[in-house]
Amino acid sequence: MPAQREAIPENAGGGRGREKGRTEKRSRAQGTQKKDPEILCENKMEEMRMKITELLKPESIALGVKASSKDEIIDCLTGLMDQGGRLNDRAGYKEGILAREALGSTAIGEGIAIPHAKVAAVKEPGLAAVTVPEGVDYEAFDGSLANLIFMIAAPDGEADTHLEALSKLSTLLMNPGFKDALIAAKTKEEFLQIIDDTENARYAKKQEKQVSEETKKASEQKSAEAEQKSH
């Protein structure tokens, strides 16, 4: 059955034009709605075609690190970020990291921490990473020692790159065995390859699912149109 049009007062001059305008506005509004902040972050990352391995340089990775405190590991990571050429001012960036930690630890439990800061001291978005086999106390809510720590840097005023990277990292870290494989990596190249392989596999499955859903939707639409014609 054809969709009913919105009622238009007979004395409304140019009513059809206004109706069309309202319909177009509603369509645009519906097209920009997002149901889930995490999905929004993932969508932004995909639009930017930004991969974790594009943000993480070999110069910003250290494996088998030994650290006795949270401050020591933060100092190590800010140094790695600086070595990757991501910073304008290492001291200013570290201040941003410490200010964020003062609001609450960025340890997410199960031996993982993801400190981050969005400050003017950052020149370009980037990541740094360390593995700490013996663990370090990062004040995690579950009491676990951090064995794997990623640090995120984002320039002040540049969208929400740090939140986008945080969302994507958190999603990858949910993959069974991913964290343990990174901690066991013997070289920086192996570390990066594990991330790349996991990321490619996850988003290939996501794309496959999306194609499947679109195909199903198109099939249902054709069936509905065929049924409508038969009546």
N, CA and C of each residue as an Amber inpcrd file, in Angstrom:
protein
   693
   0.8540000  -1.1950000   0.0000000   0.0000000   0.0000000   0.0000000
   0.8880000   1.2430000   0.0000000   0.6100000   2.2460000  -0.8690000
   1.4380000   3.4520000  -0.9150000   1.4010000   4.1750000   0.4250000
   2.5590000   4.7760000   0.8020000   2.6180000   5.4980000   2.0690000
   1.7420000   6.7330000   2.0100000   1.0060000   7.0240000   3.1030000
   0.1310000   8.1900000   3.1470000   0.9590000   9.4470000   3.3130000
   0.5810000  10.4940000   2.5960000   1.2790000  11.7520000   2.7090000
   0.8120000  12.5150000   3.9380000   1.7010000  13.3550000   4.4310000
   1.3410000  14.2000000   5.5510000   0.2530000  15.1630000   5.1140000
  -0.7590000  15.3360000   5.9590000  -1.8870000  16.2040000   5.6120000
  -1.4150000  17.6330000   5.4440000  -1.9170000  18.3050000   4.4090000
  -1.5200000  19.6800000   4.1180000  -2.7670000  20.5620000   4.1210000
  -2.8060000  21.6150000   4.9410000  -3.9640000  22.5160000   4.9410000
  -4.1920000  23.0730000   3.5510000  -5.4870000  23.1590000   3.1660000
  -5.8120000  23.6150000   1.8140000  -5.4070000  25.0620000   1.5990000
  -5.4040000  25.8660000   2.6550000  -5.0950000  27.2880000   2.4860000
  -3.6170000  27.5850000   2.6810000  -2.7970000  26.5370000   2.7330000
  -1.3540000  26.7600000   2.9370000  -0.6700000  26.9410000   1.6010000
  -0.2990000  28.1830000   1.2900000   0.3650000  28.4580000   0.0340000
   1.7410000  27.8310000   0.0100000   2.0790000  27.1290000  -1.0800000
   3.3940000  26.4890000  -1.1850000   3.5440000  25.3350000  -0.2150000
   2.4350000  24.7240000   0.1900000   2.4710000  23.6510000   1.1850000
   3.2910000  22.4750000   0.7360000   3.1620000  22.1090000  -0.5250000
   3.9070000  20.9440000  -1.0110000   5.4070000  21.1670000  -0.8970000
   5.8380000  22.3810000  -1.1650000   7.2610000  22.6760000  -1.0680000
   7.7540000  22.5420000   0.3560000   6.8940000  23.0480000   1.3140000
   7.3030000  22.9410000   2.7120000   7.3360000  21.4970000   3.1660000
   6.3600000  20.6950000   2.6710000   6.3320000  19.2760000   3.0360000
   7.6030000  18.5850000   2.5550000   7.9910000  18.8740000   1.3240000
   9.1920000  18.2730000   0.7660000  10.4210000  18.6570000   1.5770000
  10.4630000  19.9650000   1.9820000  11.5880000  20.4280000   2.7740000
  11.6750000  19.7130000   4.1020000  10.4760000  19.5450000   4.7450000
  10.4710000  18.8500000   6.0430000  10.9090000  17.4030000   5.8920000
  10.4710000  16.7530000   4.8130000  10.8330000  15.3530000   4.5760000
  12.3320000  15.2090000   4.3740000  12.9100000  16.1470000   3.6010000
  14.3460000  16.0860000   3.3510000  15.1310000  16.3080000   4.6290000
  14.6380000  17.2310000   5.4770000  15.3230000  17.4810000   6.7410000
  15.2810000  16.2570000   7.6350000  14.0880000  15.5900000   7.6720000
  13.9700000  14.3940000   8.4960000  14.9170000  13.3120000   7.9970000
  15.0320000  13.1730000   6.6770000  15.9050000  12.1490000   6.0990000
  17.3530000  12.4100000   6.4620000  17.7380000  13.6970000   6.3770000
  19.1200000  14.0370000   6.7130000  19.3970000  13.7810000   8.1800000
  18.4470000  14.1330000   9.0280000  18.6160000  13.9350000  10.4700000
  18.7250000  12.4600000  10.7990000  17.8660000  11.6450000  10.1750000
  17.9030000  10.2100000  10.4400000  19.2040000   9.6020000   9.9640000
  19.7380000  10.1340000   8.8760000  20.9660000   9.5890000   8.3190000
  22.1830000   9.8730000   9.1760000  22.0960000  10.9190000  10.0360000
  23.2480000  11.2740000  10.8560000  23.1470000  10.7460000  12.2740000
  22.0370000  10.1010000  12.6190000  21.8840000   9.5810000  13.9640000
  22.8150000   8.4100000  14.1990000  23.3720000   8.3220000  15.4030000
  24.2180000   7.2040000  15.8010000  23.6200000   6.6000000  17.0650000
  23.5570000   5.2830000  17.1220000  22.9150000   4.6280000  18.2440000
  23.8770000   4.3310000  19.3890000  25.1550000   4.2390000  19.0990000
  26.0920000   3.7780000  20.1050000  27.4120000   4.5340000  19.9780000
  27.8840000   5.1680000  21.0690000  29.1420000   5.9260000  20.9920000
  30.3140000   5.0850000  20.5220000  30.3500000   3.7870000  20.9180000
  31.4730000   2.9320000  20.5090000  31.4210000   2.6970000  19.0110000
  30.1900000   2.5160000  18.4790000  30.0410000   2.3370000  17.0340000
  30.4760000   3.6020000  16.3150000  30.1400000   4.7680000  16.8920000
  30.5490000   6.0410000  16.3070000  32.0570000   6.1220000  16.1970000
  32.7420000   5.7250000  17.2770000  34.2130000   5.7520000  17.2660000
  34.7580000   4.8340000  16.1820000  34.2020000   3.6230000  16.0750000
  34.6860000   2.6650000  15.0870000  34.4130000   3.1820000  13.6800000
  33.2460000   3.8200000  13.4770000  32.9210000   4.3600000  12.1590000
  33.9150000   5.4400000  11.7580000  34.2650000   6.2990000  12.7130000
  35.2220000   7.3650000  12.4220000  36.5740000   6.7840000  12.0440000
  36.9970000   5.7630000  12.7730000  38.2840000   5.1460000  12.4750000
  38.2880000   4.5410000  11.0810000  37.1670000   3.9180000  10.6930000
  37.0950000   3.2930000   9.3750000  37.0860000   4.3480000   8.2890000
  36.3620000   5.4660000   8.5230000  36.3160000   6.5300000   7.5330000
  37.7190000   7.0940000   7.3090000  38.5010000   7.1810000   8.4000000
  39.8570000   7.7090000   8.2970000  40.8260000   6.6510000   7.7790000
  40.3440000   5.3940000   7.6790000  41.1860000   4.2740000   7.2580000
  42.4540000   4.2030000   8.1110000  42.3080000   4.4780000   9.3830000
  43.4350000   4.4950000  10.2950000  43.5690000   3.1510000  10.9970000
  44.7510000   2.5570000  10.8950000  45.0020000   1.2780000  11.5560000
  45.9250000   1.5050000  12.7380000  45.8250000   0.6010000  13.7040000
  46.6740000   0.7030000  14.8810000  48.1500000   0.7110000  14.4840000
  48.5040000  -0.1200000  13.5180000  49.9090000  -0.2010000  13.0970000
  50.3820000   1.0560000  12.3700000  49.4610000   1.8970000  11.9410000
  49.8420000   3.1670000  11.3340000  50.1540000   4.2110000  12.4020000
  49.6210000   3.9900000  13.5990000  49.8550000   4.9100000  14.7060000
  51.0540000   4.4910000  15.5620000  51.4290000   3.2190000  15.4470000
  52.4690000   2.6630000  16.3090000  53.7460000   2.3730000  15.5150000
  54.7780000   3.1740000  15.7430000  56.0640000   2.9890000  15.0600000
  56.9540000   2.0320000  15.8580000  57.8440000   1.3200000  15.1820000
  58.7860000   0.4340000  15.8920000  59.6020000   1.1830000  16.9430000
  59.9150000   2.4490000  16.6460000  60.6960000   3.2500000  17.5920000
  59.9610000   3.5050000  18.9000000  58.6610000   3.3210000  18.8790000
  57.8400000   3.5960000  20.0660000  57.3950000   2.3210000  20.7750000
  58.1090000   1.2220000  20.5370000  57.8040000  -0.0620000  21.1850000
  59.0150000  -0.5130000  22.0020000  58.7480000  -1.0210000  23.2060000
  59.8070000  -1.6140000  24.0280000  59.2750000  -2.9120000  24.6170000
  60.0120000  -3.9990000  24.4420000  59.5840000  -5.3160000  24.9100000
  60.4320000  -5.7630000  26.0990000  59.7790000  -6.4980000  27.0210000
  60.5120000  -7.0350000  28.1640000  61.0180000  -5.9780000  29.1280000
  60.2460000  -4.9110000  29.2900000  60.6550000  -3.8110000  30.1680000
  60.5320000  -4.2110000  31.6440000  61.4510000  -3.7120000  32.4640000
  61.3720000  -3.8910000  33.9140000  61.1310000  -2.5320000  34.5350000
  60.0980000  -2.4260000  35.3510000  59.7730000  -1.1570000  35.9950000
  59.2520000  -1.4310000  37.3970000  59.6120000  -0.5580000  38.3150000
  59.2160000  -0.7660000  39.7040000  58.0210000   0.0810000  40.1250000
  57.6020000   1.0190000  39.2500000  56.4890000   1.8940000  39.6300000
  55.7330000   2.3990000  38.4030000  54.5370000   2.9020000  38.6540000
  53.7100000   3.4930000  37.6070000  54.4090000   4.7090000  36.9950000
  54.9970000   5.5590000  37.8240000  55.6940000   6.7480000  37.3290000
  56.8520000   6.3700000  36.4050000  57.5390000   5.3060000  36.7530000
  58.6770000   4.8580000  35.9460000  58.2250000   4.3910000  34.5650000
  57.1170000   3.6730000  34.5170000  56.6300000   3.1710000  33.2270000
  56.0540000   4.3070000  32.3800000  55.4430000   5.2970000  33.0310000
  54.9410000   6.4740000  32.3050000  56.1040000   7.2370000  31.6860000
  57.1890000   7.3800000  32.4370000  58.3750000   8.0740000  31.9260000
  58.9530000   7.3260000  30.7270000  58.9650000   5.9960000  30.8190000
  59.4600000   5.1650000  29.7170000  58.6050000   5.3600000  28.4620000
  57.2970000   5.3380000  28.6320000  56.3810000   5.4380000  27.4950000
  56.4060000   6.8270000  26.8480000  56.4820000   7.8790000  27.6470000
  56.5480000   9.2220000  27.0580000  57.8550000   9.3890000  26.2730000
  58.9120000   8.7320000  26.7480000  60.1770000   8.7600000  26.0170000
  60.0650000   8.0490000  24.6780000  59.3690000   6.9030000  24.6780000
  59.1560000   6.1560000  23.4310000  58.3030000   6.9650000  22.4530000
  57.3010000   7.6540000  22.9880000  56.4440000   8.4750000  22.1300000
  57.2720000   9.5930000  21.4870000  58.1670000  10.1610000  22.2520000
  59.0320000  11.2230000  21.7470000  59.9790000  10.6870000  20.6800000
  60.4990000   9.4670000  20.8930000  61.3910000   8.8500000  19.9120000
  60.6830000   8.6080000  18.5790000  59.3740000   8.4240000  18.6330000
  58.5970000   8.2260000  17.4110000  58.2880000   9.5190000  16.6750000
  58.7250000  10.6510000  17.2350000  58.5280000  11.9440000  16.5730000
  57.1190000  12.4920000  16.6730000  56.3720000  12.0550000  17.6770000
  54.9670000  12.4750000  17.7950000  54.7700000  13.7400000  18.6280000
  55.8170000  14.1590000  19.3520000  55.6380000  15.2280000  20.3310000
  56.3700000  16.5200000  19.9790000  55.7840000  17.6320000  20.4200000
  56.4660000  18.9200000  20.3760000  57.2140000  19.1630000  21.6800000
  56.6490000  18.6210000  22.7600000  57.1760000  18.8890000  24.0910000
  56.9030000  17.6710000  24.9740000  57.9480000  16.8890000  25.2430000
  57.7670000  15.6640000  26.0300000  57.2750000  15.9810000  27.4430000
  57.8480000  16.9940000  28.0610000  57.4580000  17.3480000  29.4330000
  55.9840000  17.7600000  29.4890000  55.5590000  18.5380000  28.4960000
  54.1600000  18.9730000  28.4550000  53.2170000  17.8060000  28.2420000
  53.6430000  16.8500000  27.4260000  52.8150000  15.6600000  27.1840000
  52.7120000  14.8220000  28.4510000  53.8340000  14.6590000  29.1490000
  53.8190000  13.8790000  30.3900000  52.8930000  14.5340000  31.4220000
  52.8790000  15.8440000  31.4630000  51.9730000  16.5520000  32.3680000
  50.5190000  16.2080000  32.0410000  50.2170000  16.1260000  30.7420000
  48.8630000  15.7650000  30.3210000  48.5010000  14.3430000  30.7420000
  49.4590000  13.4300000  30.6030000  49.2400000  12.0360000  31.0180000
  48.9770000  11.9630000  32.5180000  49.7940000  12.6630000  33.3090000
  49.6540000  12.6370000  34.7600000  48.3500000  13.2990000  35.2120000
  47.9440000  14.3520000  34.4880000  46.6800000  15.0170000  34.8190000
  45.5120000  14.0630000  34.5980000  45.5830000  13.2710000  33.5160000
  44.5170000  12.2890000  33.2670000  44.5300000  11.1930000  34.3240000
  45.7140000  10.7410000  34.7110000  45.8150000   9.6970000  35.7370000
  45.2960000  10.1880000  37.0880000  45.4180000  11.4920000  37.3330000
  44.9370000  12.0640000  38.5900000  43.4150000  11.9530000  38.7090000
  42.7430000  11.8290000  37.5740000  41.2890000  11.6760000  37.5650000
  40.8760000  10.2330000  37.8490000  41.8230000   9.3250000  37.7340000
  41.5540000   7.8980000  37.9160000  42.4690000   7.0920000  37.0220000
  42.9260000   5.9550000  37.5170000  43.8490000   5.1330000  36.7430000
  43.2470000   4.6960000  35.4070000  44.0970000   4.7020000  34.3630000
  43.6540000   4.2460000  33.0430000  43.9120000   2.7540000  32.8420000
  44.2350000   2.0520000  33.9300000  44.3210000   0.5960000  33.8560000
  42.9020000   0.0610000  33.6670000  42.7250000  -0.8730000  32.7360000
  41.3880000  -1.4090000  32.4660000  41.2140000  -2.8240000  33.0250000
  42.2200000  -3.2740000  33.7780000  42.1350000  -4.5890000  34.3980000
  42.7340000  -5.6820000  33.5370000  42.8660000  -6.8590000  34.1260000
  43.4030000  -8.0350000  33.4420000  44.7910000  -7.7920000  32.8610000
  45.5730000  -6.9630000  33.5650000  46.9590000  -6.7520000  33.1600000
  47.1640000  -5.7550000  32.0380000  46.1600000  -4.9190000  31.7760000
  46.2460000  -3.9640000  30.6570000  46.0080000  -2.5420000  31.1510000
  46.7600000  -1.5870000  30.6060000  46.5440000  -0.1690000  30.8830000
  46.6820000   0.6050000  29.5780000  45.8720000   1.6680000  29.4420000
  45.9270000   2.4840000  28.2200000  45.9100000   3.9720000  28.6040000
  47.0270000   4.4940000  29.1210000  47.0880000   5.9280000  29.4310000
  46.9850000   6.7660000  28.1640000  46.3810000   7.9420000  28.2730000
  46.1880000   8.7690000  27.0800000  46.0620000  10.2450000  27.4540000
  46.3900000  11.1000000  26.4910000  46.2720000  12.5410000  26.6970000
  46.0920000  13.2450000  25.3590000  45.2580000  14.2760000  25.3920000
  45.0250000  15.1180000  24.2190000  45.4580000  16.5330000  24.5970000
  46.6600000  16.9070000  24.1830000  47.2420000  18.1760000  24.6160000
  48.0110000  18.8480000  23.4760000  48.2920000  20.1280000  23.6660000
  49.0080000  20.8990000  22.6440000  50.4430000  20.4220000  22.4530000
  50.9750000  19.7060000  23.4370000  52.3560000  19.2170000  23.3550000
  52.5240000  18.1030000  22.3280000  51.4110000  17.6070000  21.7920000
  51.4480000  16.5280000  20.7900000  51.4590000  17.1230000  19.3850000
  52.3760000  16.6610000  18.5660000  52.5090000  17.1530000  17.1840000
  51.5690000  16.4120000  16.2380000  51.4660000  15.0860000  16.4110000
  50.6150000  14.2680000  15.5630000  50.1610000  13.0310000  16.3380000
  49.0180000  12.4550000  15.9750000  48.5070000  11.2910000  16.7030000
  49.4970000  10.1360000  16.6760000  49.5820000   9.4220000  17.7860000
  50.4890000   8.2870000  17.8330000  50.2500000   7.3780000  19.0180000
  50.9100000   6.2310000  18.9780000  50.8550000   5.2520000  20.0590000
  52.2730000   4.8750000  20.4770000  52.4020000   4.4390000  21.7250000
  53.6310000   3.8170000  22.2160000  53.1780000   2.5740000  22.9740000
  54.0370000   1.5670000  23.0490000  53.6400000   0.3280000  23.7160000
  54.8230000  -0.3230000  24.4050000  54.5400000  -0.9440000  25.5620000
  55.5610000  -1.7060000  26.2650000  54.9520000  -2.9990000  26.7910000
  55.7880000  -4.0260000  26.8800000  55.3970000  -5.2470000  27.5800000
  56.2480000  -5.3260000  28.8450000  55.6120000  -5.7130000  29.9410000
  56.2880000  -5.8110000  31.2400000  55.9970000  -7.2050000  31.7890000
  56.7990000  -8.1940000  31.4110000  56.5230000  -9.5880000  31.7860000
  56.2800000  -9.8090000  33.2820000  57.0480000  -9.1230000  34.1230000
  56.8950000  -9.2900000  35.5750000  55.7640000  -8.4340000  36.1380000
  55.2410000  -7.5310000  35.3260000  54.1300000  -6.6840000  35.7400000
  54.5610000  -5.4730000  36.5480000  53.7060000  -4.4550000  36.5590000
  53.9470000  -3.2440000  37.3350000  52.6060000  -2.7830000  37.8840000
  52.6140000  -2.2670000  39.0960000  51.3750000  -1.8070000  39.7210000
  50.9050000  -0.5180000  39.0540000  49.7850000  -0.6060000  38.3230000
  49.2380000   0.5680000  37.6410000  47.9090000   0.9890000  38.2740000
  47.7150000   0.5600000  39.5070000  46.5330000   0.9250000  40.2910000
  45.2450000   0.4610000  39.6150000  45.2670000  -0.7780000  39.1280000
  44.0820000  -1.3360000  38.4640000  42.9890000  -1.6350000  39.4810000
  41.7330000  -1.4920000  39.0500000  40.6020000  -1.7320000  39.9480000
  40.5300000  -3.1860000  40.3970000  41.0700000  -4.1070000  39.5720000
  41.0100000  -5.5260000  39.9280000  42.2850000  -6.0040000  40.6370000
  43.2010000  -5.0600000  40.8920000  44.4210000  -5.3960000  41.6070000
  45.4880000  -6.0760000  40.7710000  45.2230000  -6.2990000  39.4830000
  46.1920000  -6.9860000  38.6230000  47.3770000  -6.0800000  38.2910000
  48.5440000  -6.6820000  38.1010000  49.7270000  -5.9490000  37.6630000
  49.6700000  -5.8090000  36.1490000  50.0550000  -4.6550000  35.6470000
  49.9960000  -4.4090000  34.2000000  51.1820000  -5.0550000  33.4970000
  50.8830000  -5.8990000  32.5060000  51.9120000  -6.5390000  31.6830000
  51.9940000  -5.9360000  30.2890000  50.9030000  -5.3040000  29.8720000
  50.8160000  -4.7320000  28.5220000  50.2320000  -3.3220000  28.6400000
  50.9930000  -2.3430000  28.1620000  50.5540000  -0.9490000  28.2910000
  50.7200000  -0.2290000  26.9570000  49.6250000   0.3370000  26.4890000
  49.6340000   1.1960000  25.3020000  49.4260000   2.6320000  25.7740000
  50.1540000   3.5650000  25.1950000  49.9500000   4.9820000  25.5030000
  49.5100000   5.6950000  24.2220000  48.5160000   6.5540000  24.3680000
  47.9410000   7.2620000  23.2140000  48.2320000   8.7570000  23.3090000
  48.6330000   9.3500000  22.1830000  48.8610000  10.7980000  22.1130000
  47.9780000  11.3920000  21.0180000  47.3120000  12.5020000  21.3290000
  46.4720000  13.1770000  20.3360000  46.6750000  14.6830000  20.4540000
  46.7770000  15.3690000  19.3260000  46.9400000  16.8300000  19.3640000
  45.6830000  17.5110000  19.8900000  45.8570000  18.5590000  20.6490000
  44.7240000  19.3150000  21.1620000  43.9390000  19.9160000  19.9990000
  42.6310000  19.7380000  20.0190000  41.7760000  20.3260000  18.9940000
  41.5770000  19.4710000  17.7680000  42.1760000  18.2750000  17.7160000
  42.0200000  17.4050000  16.5430000  41.0190000  16.2830000  16.8210000
  39.7520000  16.5610000  16.5370000  38.6700000  15.5800000  16.6840000
  38.8160000  14.8160000  18.0070000  38.5300000  13.5130000  17.9720000
  38.6400000  12.6700000  19.1620000  39.5170000  11.4630000  18.8410000
  40.6860000  11.7310000  18.2890000  41.5820000  10.6570000  17.8720000
  41.9070000   9.7160000  19.0230000  42.1230000  10.2710000  20.2140000
  42.4900000   9.4270000  21.3540000  41.3510000   8.4920000  21.7430000
  40.1070000   8.9820000  21.6470000  38.9620000   8.1320000  21.9640000
  38.7540000   7.0660000  20.8900000  39.0200000   7.4480000  19.6450000
  38.8820000   6.4960000  18.5480000  39.9000000   5.3640000  18.6860000
  41.1510000   5.7350000  18.9680000  42.2000000   4.7220000  19.1500000
  41.9240000   3.8740000  20.3830000  41.4370000   4.5170000  21.4520000
  41.1080000   3.7970000  22.6870000  40.0160000   2.7640000  22.4270000
  38.9990000   3.1530000  21.6690000  37.9040000   2.2370000  21.3490000
  38.3970000   1.0530000  20.5290000  39.2320000   1.3330000  19.5470000
  39.7030000   0.2610000  18.6690000  40.6380000  -0.6950000  19.4100000
  41.5260000  -0.1330000  20.2390000  42.4230000  -0.9700000  21.0310000
  41.6380000  -1.8650000  21.9870000  40.6500000  -1.2620000  22.6630000
  39.8380000  -2.0230000  23.6140000  39.1280000  -3.1660000  22.9170000
  38.6580000  -2.9150000  21.7010000  37.9630000  -3.9500000  20.9330000
  38.9120000  -5.0850000  20.5670000  40.1150000  -4.7520000  20.1020000
  41.0890000  -5.7800000  19.7290000  41.5310000  -6.6000000  20.9400000
  41.6510000  -5.9370000  22.0950000  42.1270000  -6.6160000  23.3000000
  41.1110000  -7.6190000  23.8510000  39.8980000  -7.5930000  23.3290000
  38.8920000  -8.5750000  23.7360000  39.0870000  -9.9100000  23.0280000
  39.9320000  -9.9180000  21.9880000  40.1870000 -11.1580000  21.2590000
  40.9760000 -12.1350000  22.1300000  40.4800000 -13.3770000  22.2700000
  41.1670000 -14.3810000  23.0900000  42.6070000 -14.6040000  22.6180000
  43.5410000 -14.5480000  23.5420000  44.9330000 -14.8380000  23.2100000
  45.7180000 -13.6610000  22.6650000  45.0470000 -12.5690000  22.3390000
  45.7170000 -11.4210000  21.7270000  46.7430000 -10.8100000  22.6810000
  46.3200000 -10.5420000  23.9110000  47.2260000  -9.9360000  24.8950000
  48.4280000 -10.8340000  25.1600000  48.1830000 -12.1150000  25.3870000
  49.2770000 -13.0460000  25.6930000  50.2580000 -13.1560000  24.5360000
  49.7370000 -13.1120000  23.3080000  50.6130000 -13.1910000  22.1320000
  51.5120000 -11.9670000  22.0500000  50.9760000 -10.7940000  22.3740000
  51.7850000  -9.5660000  22.3480000  52.8690000  -9.6020000  23.4230000
  52.5110000 -10.0700000  24.6120000  53.4810000 -10.1360000  25.7030000
  54.6080000 -11.1180000  25.3720000  54.2680000 -12.1670000  24.6340000
  55.2560000 -13.1980000  24.2870000  56.0890000 -12.8330000  23.0590000
  55.7290000 -11.7540000  22.3570000  56.4560000 -11.3610000  21.1410000
  57.9480000 -11.1380000  21.4370000  58.7870000 -11.6600000  20.5450000
  60.2410000 -11.5750000  20.7360000  60.8610000 -10.3490000  20.0670000
  60.1760000  -9.8560000  19.0320000  60.7010000  -8.7000000  18.3070000
  59.5860000  -7.6720000  18.0790000  59.9950000  -6.4540000  17.7670000
  59.0170000  -5.4000000  17.4870000  58.2170000  -5.7250000  16.2350000
  58.8930000  -6.3370000  15.2730000  58.2220000  -6.7060000  14.0250000
  57.1310000  -7.7440000  14.2910000  57.4260000  -8.7040000  15.1600000
  56.4270000  -9.7130000  15.5140000  55.2640000  -9.0670000  16.2590000
  55.5620000  -8.1450000  17.1400000  54.5430000  -7.4160000  17.9090000
  53.5740000  -6.7080000  16.9630000  54.1210000  -5.9910000  15.9880000
  53.2960000  -5.2550000  15.0200000  52.5050000  -6.2000000  14.1190000
  53.1110000  -7.3280000  13.7500000  52.4440000  -8.2890000  12.8830000
  51.2380000  -8.9140000  13.5790000  51.3580000  -9.1880000  14.8700000
  50.2370000  -9.7470000  15.6300000  49.0680000  -8.7710000  15.6340000
  49.3720000  -7.4920000  15.8450000  48.3190000  -6.4680000  15.8390000
  47.6750000  -6.3820000  14.4650000  48.5030000  -6.3480000  13.4330000
  47.9930000  -6.2030000  12.0650000  47.1110000  -7.3860000  11.6680000
  47.5670000  -8.5920000  11.9720000  46.7990000  -9.7960000  11.6270000
  45.4530000  -9.8300000  12.3610000  45.4690000  -9.4800000  13.6470000
  44.2330000  -9.4980000  14.4430000  43.2610000  -8.4390000  13.9570000
  43.7920000  -7.2700000  13.6450000  42.9540000  -6.1670000  13.1740000
  42.3310000  -6.4990000  11.8180000  43.1320000  -7.0330000  10.9130000
  42.6200000  -7.3930000   9.5910000  41.5470000  -8.4680000   9.6870000
  41.7780000  -9.4710000  10.5380000  40.8180000 -10.5710000  10.6800000
  39.5050000 -10.0760000  11.2530000  39.5750000  -9.2190000  12.2690000
  38.3600000  -8.7350000  12.9130000  37.5120000  -7.9100000  11.9620000
  38.1380000  -6.9810000  11.2640000  37.3580000  -6.0800000  10.4160000
  36.9770000  -6.7150000   9.0840000  37.6630000  -7.7870000   8.7110000
  37.2210000  -8.5620000   7.5500000  35.9050000  -9.2670000   7.8930000
  35.8370000  -9.8120000   9.1200000  34.6020000 -10.4630000   9.5650000
  33.4660000  -9.4520000   9.6720000  33.7960000  -8.2630000  10.1620000
  32.7780000  -7.2230000  10.2980000  32.2320000  -6.8170000   8.9290000
  33.1300000  -6.6970000   7.9450000  32.7090000  -6.3300000   6.6000000
  31.8630000  -7.4370000   5.9770000  32.2760000  -8.6900000   6.2280000
  31.5270000  -9.8310000   5.7110000  30.1150000  -9.8610000   6.2910000
  30.0050000  -9.5660000   7.5830000  28.7060000  -9.5270000   8.2470000
  27.8380000  -8.4230000   7.6720000  28.4600000  -7.2550000   7.4180000
  27.7270000  -6.1250000   6.8680000  27.1840000  -6.4430000   5.4750000
  28.0170000  -7.0890000   4.6490000  27.5870000  -7.4670000   3.3000000
  26.4310000  -8.4620000   3.3800000  26.5460000  -9.4050000   4.3140000
  25.4950000 -10.4110000   4.4980000  24.1780000  -9.7610000   4.8950000
  24.2450000  -8.7950000   5.8060000  23.0390000  -8.1070000   6.2600000
  22.4210000  -7.2800000   5.1330000  23.2690000  -6.6430000   4.3270000
  22.7570000  -5.8400000   3.2090000  22.1020000  -6.7330000   2.1600000
  22.7110000  -7.9050000   1.9220000  22.1400000  -8.8550000   0.9600000
  20.7830000  -9.3560000   1.4490000  20.6950000  -9.6650000   2.7320000
  19.4420000 -10.1330000   3.3180000  18.3690000  -9.0610000   3.2370000
  18.7410000  -7.8200000   3.5140000  17.8040000  -6.7090000   3.4570000
  17.2760000  -6.4970000   2.0400000  18.1950000  -6.5840000   1.0590000
  17.7990000  -6.4140000  -0.3380000  16.8440000  -7.5270000  -0.7630000
  17.1130000  -8.7600000  -0.3130000  16.2550000  -9.9030000  -0.6430000
  14.8640000  -9.7350000  -0.0420000  14.8110000  -9.2730000   1.2060000
  13.5170000  -9.0460000   1.8680000  12.7370000  -7.9440000   1.1670000
  13.4400000  -6.9280000   0.7060000  12.7760000  -5.8240000   0.0100000
  12.1860000  -6.2910000  -1.3170000  12.9340000  -7.1370000  -2.0410000
  12.4180000  -7.6640000  -3.3060000  11.1930000  -8.5310000  -3.0850000
  11.2220000  -9.3390000  -2.0190000  10.0810000 -10.2040000  -1.6990000
   8.8550000  -9.3730000  -1.3750000   9.0770000  -8.2780000  -0.6220000
   7.9730000  -7.4010000  -0.2550000   7.3790000  -6.7260000  -1.4880000
   8.2460000  -6.3120000  -2.4140000   7.7700000  -5.6610000  -3.6420000
   7.0020000  -6.6460000  -4.5090000   7.5010000  -7.8740000  -4.5800000
   6.8130000  -8.9090000  -5.3680000   5.4440000  -9.2160000  -4.7820000
   5.3790000  -9.2730000  -3.4660000   4.0890000  -9.5540000  -2.8090000
   3.1110000  -8.4030000  -3.0240000   3.6260000  -7.1710000  -3.0000000
   2.7720000  -6.0050000  -3.2120000   2.1990000  -5.9910000  -4.6270000
   3.0460000  -6.3820000  -5.6160000   2.5830000  -6.4150000  -7.0060000
   1.5150000  -7.4930000  -7.2250000   1.6510000  -8.5870000  -6.4770000
   0.7000000  -9.6900000  -6.6330000  -0.6980000  -9.3230000  -6.1360000
  -0.7620000  -8.3180000  -5.2560000  -2.0460000  -7.8490000  -4.7450000
  -2.6010000  -6.7530000  -5.6570000
